[in-house]
Amino acid sequence: MPENDTIPSAVQAAVARHSHDAANLVQILHDIQNQLGHIPEQAVDQVARVLGIPPVKVAGVRGFYHFFHDRPHGRYDILFSDNIIEHFQGKRELLNYLCTQLWVEPERVSEDGMVRVGSTSCIGMSDQGPAALVNGLPVTRLTLERVTAMVDLVKAGKPPAEWPAEFFQVADNLHRADALLGEPLERGAGVRAVLEKGADGMLAEIDKSGLRGRGGAGFKTATKWDFCRKAVDTGAECQEVGGKICDNTAATVRYVVCNADEGEPGTFKDRVLLNSYADLVFEGMTVAARVIGAKQGFLYLRGEYRYLLDKLNGVLDQRRKDGLLGEHILGTDFSFDIAIHLGAGAYICGEESALIESLEGKRGTPRNRPPFPVTHGYLGKPTVVNNVETYASAAKVAAKGGEWFAGIGTAQSTGTKVLSISGDCDKPGVYEYPFGVTVRQVLADCGAKAPHAVQVGGPSGTIIGESEFDRKIAFEDLATGGSMMVFGQGRDVFEAARNFAHFFAHESCGFCTPCRVGSRLIAKGMDKIASGHGTCADVEELKRLGHLTRTMSHCGLGQTAANPVMQTLEKFWDHYDNRLRSKEFEPSFDLDKALETARKITGRDDAWAHISAD
């Protein structure tokens, strides 16, 4: 526990660094935790006083994000990625081995306060797993030998900064590049093009390209940008009348936001884009800013990718030096800059309105829609939110033209798609294809080993069996944000669905009852079947819960949380059937069995020490 007099100085430094702005509360808490190791109650109270907000709001934000702590977590905070791919790679055995060697219980801080070992949701490293975060830094390609070395380093008190550098190596694993990643773009080419064509001309090129959002939903990019550029600040005196916008529309404050909160399990392509193609991403954001009339942009970086923060800020600094960001870009009247906001471990912040709430220093709870961010976004102003791959694609469209882009892919899905491939294959990693490629072709290219099933689009997406491998990656067939998990013959698809069910239960923001309660009941139902006590009645209950969460949940998380269970029940029934008992119902809790420990302690095993079935 830090000395009391160090807390005020830590708080004052963090608040000052972020301009005493309550909208930067998440960043302020990051800074405080970096200094103190956690966020104590005294810090919560002082932040509230300095910012002029209720302490309960600060405490609520601290409690919402998985990576914020209200108590010390030791000098070593080791969190294993809990993705099902890494389960199949031996994650559970390695975690238990590490706990045994360090004499610590999973998910608890050791008695000496030195170390905590636990699990966290997918950290975007499943192409080089098992992986873990050590004090927020990714350690990849874990083996028994590497974990043994980690034990020795912890026992010796070596800080992670002195651990072998190869432990922290994160490879791009880019195995196939196409029009987006395979053809380098001169820095500034997109910015020069938008300055030459003007906002209207560039919007026309984006429209001609057919570019759609790469997050999975596939909303047309030009339409989104056009909505935003025509939106009028609701606080302005002049409003939209008769479909026409008054002259002060240009004065409306607008924002460009890049959603880099890549939290879907099995997805890691944005990690590669940010690591090796950040210039392309920032170029696309700048093009968007010129089109919609924005002066400020934000890149919301997921907390698991914190290790990229300094590198990304370096790219931004270089772009400012080159006149591609800041005041009077390339000597024109166009001014625009980008700041990076760091998330703190919340899958729900991948939903655009929840992301904006987090940007504003709040809990990442999805908003009611409408209104949509294009009219009421960051700080209530018109805001464009696109993901990393969309902005990178927009930069290419700006430089090479809409017609060029429209000539790639299919009529409804133009351009290329970057995929994250992991699981039972020889070459896991990142692959870029023109839209329209078949799943079978992708499996052949990555060296899939006797594929039995493929999870497309992560847990919230679609699982397909061997009879569907000729389906195409395209918005008109298999729409995907980019994840493809390959499950070979012999893999337990039920266990994959159970892992996903627990993921959704863990990541629910808790705002609405159907998702908060329904996702947990689904996970418990899967656990009951896994324990050997499941019946046909439990399967019917899972279906009922699935329908409820799909139709009654507030946002996309709850609406898709049941997908893994519902789809595997339909397509892989045998993985459930061989676990079910013939009875119609069996309680999930066995009271007599729960008394077994008491019987052993007392040495009793008579009839009165048992609870009969009657």
Rosetta blueprint (number, residue, H / E / L):
1 M L
2 P L
3 E L
4 N L
5 D L
6 T H
7 I H
8 P H
9 S H
10 A H
11 V H
12 Q H
13 A H
14 A H
15 V H
16 A H
17 R H
18 H L
19 S L
20 H L
21 D L
22 A H
23 A H
24 N H
25 L H
26 V H
27 Q H
28 I H
29 L H
30 H H
31 D H
32 I H
33 Q H
34 N H
35 Q H
36 L H
37 G L
38 H L
39 I L
40 P L
41 E H
42 Q H
43 A H
44 V H
45 D H
46 Q H
47 V H
48 A H
49 R H
50 V H
51 L H
52 G L
53 I L
54 P L
55 P H
56 V H
57 K H
58 V H
59 A H
60 G H
61 V H
62 R H
63 G H
64 F H
65 Y L
66 H L
67 F L
68 F L
69 H L
70 D L
71 R L
72 P L
73 H L
74 G L
75 R L
76 Y E
77 D E
78 I E
79 L E
80 F E
81 S E
82 D L
83 N L
84 I H
85 I H
86 E H
87 H H
88 F H
89 Q L
90 G L
91 K H
92 R H
93 E H
94 L H
95 L H
96 N H
97 Y H
98 L H
99 C H
100 T H
101 Q H
102 L H
103 W L
104 V L
105 E L
106 P L
107 E L
108 R L
109 V E
110 S L
111 E L
112 D L
113 G L
114 M L
115 V E
116 R E
117 V E
118 G E
119 S E
120 T E
121 S L
122 C L
123 I L
124 G L
125 M L
126 S H
127 D H
128 Q H
129 G L
130 P L
131 A L
132 A E
133 L E
134 V E
135 N L
136 G L
137 L E
138 P E
139 V E
140 T L
141 R L
142 L L
143 T L
144 L H
145 E H
146 R H
147 V H
148 T H
149 A H
150 M H
151 V H
152 D H
153 L H
154 V H
155 K H
156 A L
157 G L
158 K L
159 P L
160 P H
161 A H
162 E H
163 W L
164 P L
165 A H
166 E H
167 F H
168 F H
169 Q L
170 V L
171 A L
172 D L
173 N L
174 L E
175 H E
176 R E
177 A L
178 D L
179 A L
180 L L
181 L L
182 G L
183 E L
184 P L
185 L L
186 E L
187 R L
188 G L
189 A H
190 G H
191 V H
192 R H
193 A H
194 V H
195 L H
196 E H
197 K H
198 G H
199 A H
200 D H
201 G H
202 M H
203 L H
204 A H
205 E H
206 I H
207 D H
208 K H
209 S H
210 G L
211 L L
212 R E
213 G L
214 R L
215 G L
216 G L
217 A L
218 G L
219 F L
220 K E
221 T H
222 A H
223 T H
224 K H
225 W H
226 D H
227 F H
228 C H
229 R H
230 K H
231 A L
232 V L
233 D L
234 T L
235 G L
236 A L
237 E L
238 C L
239 Q L
240 E L
241 V E
242 G L
243 G L
244 K E
245 I L
246 C L
247 D H
248 N H
249 T H
250 A H
251 A H
252 T L
253 V L
254 R L
255 Y E
256 V E
257 V E
258 C E
259 N E
260 A E
261 D L
262 E L
263 G L
264 E L
265 P L
266 G L
267 T L
268 F L
269 K H
270 D H
271 R H
272 V H
273 L H
274 L H
275 N H
276 S H
277 Y L
278 A H
279 D H
280 L H
281 V H
282 F H
283 E H
284 G H
285 M H
286 T H
287 V H
288 A H
289 A H
290 R H
291 V H
292 I H
293 G L
294 A L
295 K L
296 Q E
297 G E
298 F E
299 L E
300 Y E
301 L E
302 R L
303 G H
304 E H
305 Y H
306 R H
307 Y H
308 L H
309 L H
310 D H
311 K H
312 L H
313 N H
314 G H
315 V H
316 L H
317 D H
318 Q H
319 R H
320 R H
321 K H
322 D L
323 G L
324 L L
325 L L
326 G E
327 E L
328 H L
329 I H
330 L H
331 G H
332 T L
333 D L
334 F L
335 S L
336 F E
337 D E
338 I E
339 A E
340 I E
341 H E
342 L E
343 G L
344 A L
345 G L
346 A L
347 Y H
348 I H
349 C H
350 G H
351 E L
352 E H
353 S H
354 A H
355 L H
356 I H
357 E H
358 S H
359 L H
360 E L
361 G L
362 K L
363 R L
364 G L
365 T L
366 P L
367 R L
368 N L
369 R L
370 P L
371 P L
372 F L
373 P L
374 V L
375 T L
376 H L
377 G L
378 Y H
379 L H
380 G H
381 K L
382 P L
383 T E
384 V E
385 V E
386 N E
387 N E
388 V H
389 E H
390 T H
391 Y H
392 A H
393 S H
394 A H
395 A H
396 K H
397 V H
398 A H
399 A H
400 K H
401 G L
402 G H
403 E H
404 W H
405 F H
406 A H
407 G L
408 I L
409 G E
410 T L
411 A L
412 Q L
413 S L
414 T E
415 G L
416 T E
417 K E
418 V E
419 L E
420 S E
421 I E
422 S E
423 G E
424 D L
425 C E
426 D L
427 K L
428 P L
429 G E
430 V E
431 Y E
432 E E
433 Y E
434 P E
435 F L
436 G L
437 V L
438 T E
439 V H
440 R H
441 Q H
442 V H
443 L H
444 A H
445 D H
446 C L
447 G L
448 A E
449 K L
450 A L
451 P E
452 H E
453 A E
454 V E
455 Q E
456 V E
457 G L
458 G L
459 P L
460 S L
461 G L
462 T E
463 I E
464 I E
465 G E
466 E H
467 S H
468 E H
469 F L
470 D L
471 R L
472 K E
473 I E
474 A L
475 F L
476 E L
477 D L
478 L E
479 A L
480 T L
481 G L
482 G L
483 S E
484 M E
485 M E
486 V E
487 F E
488 G E
489 Q L
490 G L
491 R L
492 D L
493 V H
494 F H
495 E H
496 A H
497 A H
498 R H
499 N H
500 F H
501 A H
502 H H
503 F H
504 F H
505 A H
506 H H
507 E H
508 S L
509 C L
510 G L
511 F L
512 C L
513 T H
514 P H
515 C H
516 R H
517 V H
518 G H
519 S H
520 R H
521 L H
522 I H
523 A H
524 K H
525 G H
526 M H
527 D H
528 K H
529 I H
530 A H
531 S L
532 G L
533 H L
534 G L
535 T L
536 C H
537 A H
538 D H
539 V H
540 E H
541 E H
542 L H
543 K H
544 R H
545 L H
546 G H
547 H H
548 L H
549 T H
550 R H
551 T H
552 M H
553 S L
554 H L
555 C L
556 G H
557 L H
558 G H
559 Q H
560 T H
561 A L
562 A L
563 N H
564 P H
565 V H
566 M H
567 Q H
568 T H
569 L H
570 E H
571 K H
572 F L
573 W L
574 D H
575 H H
576 Y H
577 D H
578 N L
579 R L
580 L L
581 R L
582 S L
583 K L
584 E L
585 F L
586 E L
587 P L
588 S L
589 F L
590 D L
591 L H
592 D H
593 K H
594 A H
595 L L
596 E H
597 T H
598 A H
599 R H
600 K H
601 I H
602 T H
603 G L
604 R L
605 D L
606 D L
607 A H
608 W H
609 A H
610 H L
611 I L
612 S L
613 A L
614 D L
